[in-house]
Each structure stands twice: as structure tokens, then as C-alpha cells.
Amino acid sequence: MKILRLLLFPFAILYGGITSLRNWFYTVGLFKRTSFAIPTIVVGNLSVGGTGKTPMVEYIIRLLKDQYQTTTLSRGYKRKSEGFFLADAQTTMEQIGDEPFQYHCKFENIDVAVDAKRVNGVRRILEEKPQTEVIVLDDAFQHLAFQGGLYVLLTTYDDPYFHDFMLPTGNLRESRKGAKRADIIVITKCPKDLSVAQQKSITQELHLKQGQLSFFTYIDFSKIAYSKSDSVEVTQLIQDDFILVAGIAKPQSFFDHLKKDTTTCLTFPDHHHFSSADIELILNKAQGKKIITTEKDYVRLQGLLPESQLFYLPIQTAFLTNSEAFDAKILNYVGESTRNRSIHH
């Protein structure tokens, strides 16, 4: 696989040139960018998948939802609906996709919308939900037709963008130079014991521009696993036999956190829609044992597997240090933007 990626290096150069030219057209104004008066926070990455966007969006939702009427806007990857869709009490996972449906189920007092065209999505949100005070856009860093107000760029500790290459040789969607558009750069999935000296060394490799902030986070696994009607402490859970099921981009940390030497781990593609054959395979491997999955997979598996067997383990983004500065950056931006919007109204 590595040899094939190296052989495809000329295509990576071509792809990088095309994306850089496209970005330049937006920068110089040949392509139109649309901005809105309402505060808009863009969470994204330079690479394909697995950087922890979902827990970061949830972190920002928790930070904002009690002070501001908050709406999330996502593409709704692999959903069965088209165009703009605003979730309501009857909405299903198939209509909006797994991640938006997770937000919809988890947070009662926010609105959740999907639209592949982010400019149209924001316009429709403001038309249908005029009380909206802030919009958090999930995975919109490359959508340059939309001009966000605050950009949060994620990159993983194990595979940072500054050591990566363009597709198809590497995993980058665009040049590393795209990081200059970010207001905040977050190195995610760090070891909990990452030292301050190591953090400083990584920060130097970011080559932050004036005003950019950097932060380091890790995955904080819940101490309790949940089913539809039950819960069990992880310390008790791991005393029994179980299997692990994951259909996310990079499931290794989930597996490593729970698995024992005898644990069966079943891996499926990211955003995978489980077929009847998949369900049969999972049940055959489980043989009546508990089935532990990720929260994102749970929204796709519930109703397909026995409630008594299916459990999920929630995760949250946690900061190694200086979470107060991150919170202040987000809250100050939203507060100032909201005040400015009120003045100009």
C-alpha cells in the first residue's frame, strides 16, 4: 500500500496544484465568498477523517447552548435525503446522517440541520429558525464559498498535517498552507502524559501566524457504557466477555481502551450502513455476549441488534492544559459578534 501511494506521488502534485489554484481564486476574489452577520464557527481538518471533529463539535455545543440559541450544520454524509433538511421530533438517522443524528439525540435545546451547500444551509437556517444566535459548522474547512467567522482546525497527534502529504500519496485534502486560515489549531488524540516540553516542540512545527492559538486535547472515555435502557460501569464490563464493533475512521484508540487478549474486534468502514449480513456476522461473533460500540455507530446499530446486548461508550474532548483560553476565545468571539450584530440591526 505504501509503495502504491509513492507511485501515485505525481497525482498528489497535480491534485495539490488544482486545490491550491482553487483556493487562490477565492483569496483574490475571482470566486465569490459569502459571509453572514450571525456568529459562525467552522470545525474541520486538512486530512480525510478521524481527527475528532464530532467530540469537538459537541464540546463547543456544550460551551454555547445554555447562553445562545445554537444550531449545527453538517453535510449529512451518506444520508438518504437531499438538499437542506432541518431535524425535528420525527427525524431519523437515515434522513440526516449518523453524526447530525447524534447531536440531535444528545442535545435537546439545539437545532440540527444538514446541507452539502453550506451557504444555502445557513440561509435556510436563518429563514426557518430566525431565533438562531450561533451556527457551528461541522467539517466545512474546505468550503471556501462560505466565509466563516471563526475557524477551528483539528489535526491528530499521531498523524499531524505538517508531516502529511496530499492525496493520494498522503491524506491531505489540500496543501498544508490551508492551516493559515485557522484561528485555532487543535492537536487531538494526544497521550494524556504528553509533557509541556513535547507540546512546545509540536507547537514550533505548526509555525503559527500572528494571532493563531494552539491547544492539545485527548479522548476522554466515559467510565460508563450505555444501552437503550441500561448502563454498566466499564470496570465491571471488562470482567465479562464481550465483542467490540466500530465503523469509524480510526477505531484503534477505542479498541485499545477496552479490549482484552481474547476480545473480538470487528471493524467496518467509516459511516458504514450495516447490512443484514453484517448484523448476522456480529451476532455470530457475539454468541450472546455484550456488543460494545462507539456512540456514532450506536445510532446506526440501534434497532438492528438486541437491546440487551448492544452498549455504547461515549467519549468527550478533554484539554491537556489551558482549556480556559480555548473557551474564552470561543465565547468572546460569539459575544462580540452578537453585540456587533445587534448594533447594526
SENU-125339 format. One line per 10 residues: number of its first residue (from 1); for each residue x, y, z of C-alpha. Coordinates in steps of 0.1 Angstrom, whole numbers. Example, Ala and Ser with C-alpha at 12.3 -4.5 7.8 and 13.67 -1.06 7.14 Angstrom:
2
1> 123,-45,78 | 137,-11,71
***
This chain:
345
1> 0,0,0 | 28,24,9 | 46,16,-24 | 14,23,-43 | 10,56,-26 | 45,66,-35 | 39,56,-71 | 9,80,-71 | 30,109,-60 | 27,127,-94
11> -10,127,-90 | -6,142,-55 | 14,170,-70 | -14,175,-96 | -42,174,-70 | -22,198,-48 | -18,222,-77 | -55,221,-85 | -67,227,-49 | -41,255,-44
21> -52,273,-76 | -89,270,-65 | -80,284,-31 | -61,313,-47 | -91,321,-68 | -111,325,-36 | -83,345,-19 | -81,371,-47 | -119,373,-52 | -123,356,-85
31> -146,332,-68 | -172,346,-45 | -172,340,-8 | -204,347,13 | -204,357,49 | -232,363,74 | -237,387,103 | -245,358,127 | -216,342,145 | -204,311,126
41> -178,286,139 | -162,262,114 | -147,229,127 | -127,210,102 | -94,195,92 | -69,193,63 | -69,155,62 | -96,129,55 | -114,117,86 | -105,106,121
51> -94,138,137 | -121,140,163 | -145,166,148 | -176,151,164 | -164,153,200 | -150,188,193 | -184,200,179 | -200,185,210 | -176,204,232 | -184,237,215
61> -222,229,217 | -219,223,255 | -200,256,258 | -226,276,240 | -260,260,243 | -270,274,277 | -262,310,267 | -270,311,230 | -296,295,207 | -273,272,189
71> -276,253,156 | -253,228,140 | -249,225,102 | -234,194,86 | -232,178,52 | -251,147,65 | -228,122,49 | -245,91,35 | -280,103,44 | -309,94,22
81> -324,129,20 | -312,156,-4 | -307,193,-1 | -315,212,31 | -330,193,59 | -339,206,94 | -343,179,121 | -375,176,141 | -390,152,166 | -398,127,138
91> -364,128,121 | -345,95,116 | -308,88,113 | -313,79,76 | -326,114,69 | -297,134,83 | -267,110,88 | -251,95,119 | -232,124,133 | -260,150,130
101> -285,125,144 | -261,120,173 | -262,158,180 | -300,158,176 | -305,130,201 | -279,142,226 | -288,179,229 | -324,188,234 | -323,226,231 | -303,230,199
111> -313,228,162 | -296,204,138 | -296,210,100 | -278,193,71 | -270,207,36 | -240,199,14 | -241,236,3 | -231,255,34 | -241,289,21 | -276,277,13
121> -277,258,46 | -270,289,67 | -295,310,47 | -322,284,52 | -315,281,89 | -319,319,93 | -351,318,74 | -367,288,93 | -350,294,127 | -346,332,129
131> -340,330,167 | -307,312,160 | -278,331,176 | -248,310,166 | -241,283,140 | -215,256,144 | -205,241,110 | -192,205,111 | -165,197,85 | -167,229,64
141> -130,239,64 | -126,233,26 | -160,250,18 | -144,283,8 | -176,296,-9 | -187,301,27 | -168,326,48 | -169,316,84 | -163,338,114 | -140,316,135
151> -121,286,122 | -111,256,144 | -87,232,126 | -80,197,140 | -50,175,134 | -41,143,152 | -10,138,174 | -1,105,156 | -6,119,120 | -2,158,121
161> -8,176,88 | 27,190,88 | 41,155,84 | 15,145,58 | 12,147,20 | -16,154,-5 | -39,127,-16 | -34,101,-30 | 1,98,-16 | -10,111,18
171> -42,120,34 | -44,158,29 | -74,173,12 | -55,205,5 | -20,220,10 | -6,224,45 | -8,262,38 | -45,259,44 | -38,259,81 | -31,296,78
181> -69,301,76 | -74,287,111 | -79,309,141 | -73,279,164 | -53,247,158 | -60,217,180 | -38,187,182 | -62,159,190 | -59,124,204 | -28,131,224
191> -14,108,251 | -26,120,285 | 10,122,297 | 23,144,268 | 47,168,285 | 48,206,283 | 82,203,265 | 67,179,239 | 38,203,234 | 62,232,228
201> 81,211,203 | 50,203,183 | 38,239,185 | 70,251,169 | 63,228,139 | 29,245,135 | 47,278,126 | 17,297,140 | 10,330,124 | 3,361,144
211> -29,357,165 | -33,319,160 | -37,298,191 | -28,261,196 | -42,236,220 | -37,199,229 | -65,175,236 | -71,138,244 | -100,114,241 | -118,112,275
221> -136,79,276 | -167,76,297 | -165,54,328 | -199,40,320 | -213,22,289 | -249,27,280 | -277,7,263 | -311,20,254 | -324,12,289 | -294,2,310
231> -259,12,319 | -228,-6,333 | -195,7,347 | -166,-1,324 | -147,-17,353 | -175,-42,357 | -180,-45,319 | -144,-57,313 | -147,-85,338 | -171,-102,313
241> -166,-114,277 | -178,-90,250 | -170,-81,214 | -162,-46,201 | -177,-32,169 | -166,0,152 | -174,17,119 | -154,49,123 | -123,63,105 | -97,54,132
251> -111,30,157 | -78,18,173 | -80,40,204 | -115,27,211 | -103,-9,207 | -72,-3,228 | -92,12,256 | -114,-18,261 | -100,-49,245 | -85,-79,263
261> -64,-106,247 | -95,-126,240 | -117,-98,227 | -130,-100,191 | -128,-66,173 | -149,-61,142 | -140,-32,120 | -163,-16,93 | -158,14,71 | -165,49,84
271> -202,59,83 | -210,23,74 | -246,13,69 | -249,-21,84 | -265,-48,62 | -284,-79,73 | -252,-99,65 | -232,-75,88 | -258,-80,116 | -257,-117,112
281> -219,-117,114 | -219,-95,146 | -244,-118,163 | -225,-149,153 | -193,-135,167 | -211,-123,199 | -227,-156,207 | -250,-139,232 | -222,-117,247 | -224,-79,251
291> -217,-59,220 | -198,-27,227 | -196,0,200 | -189,37,196 | -216,63,201 | -216,72,164 | -220,35,155 | -248,31,181 | -271,54,163 | -268,32,132
301> -270,-1,151 | -299,5,175 | -329,-14,164 | -308,-38,144 | -293,-57,174 | -309,-69,207 | -312,-40,232 | -300,-63,260 | -267,-69,241 | -259,-35,225
311> -240,-9,245 | -220,22,235 | -192,40,252 | -194,78,250 | -163,100,245 | -155,137,251 | -128,161,241 | -106,170,271 | -78,195,271 | -44,187,285
321> -39,223,296 | -54,258,291 | -90,249,283 | -100,282,298 | -82,300,270 | -100,280,243 | -134,286,260 | -126,323,262 | -117,325,226 | -150,309,215
331> -172,328,240 | -155,362,233 | -160,357,195 | -196,348,198 | -203,375,224 | -186,403,204 | -202,391,171 | -236,390,187 | -232,425,202 | -220,439,168
341> -249,423,150 | -274,439,175 | -258,473,170 | -260,471,132 | -296,459,133
***
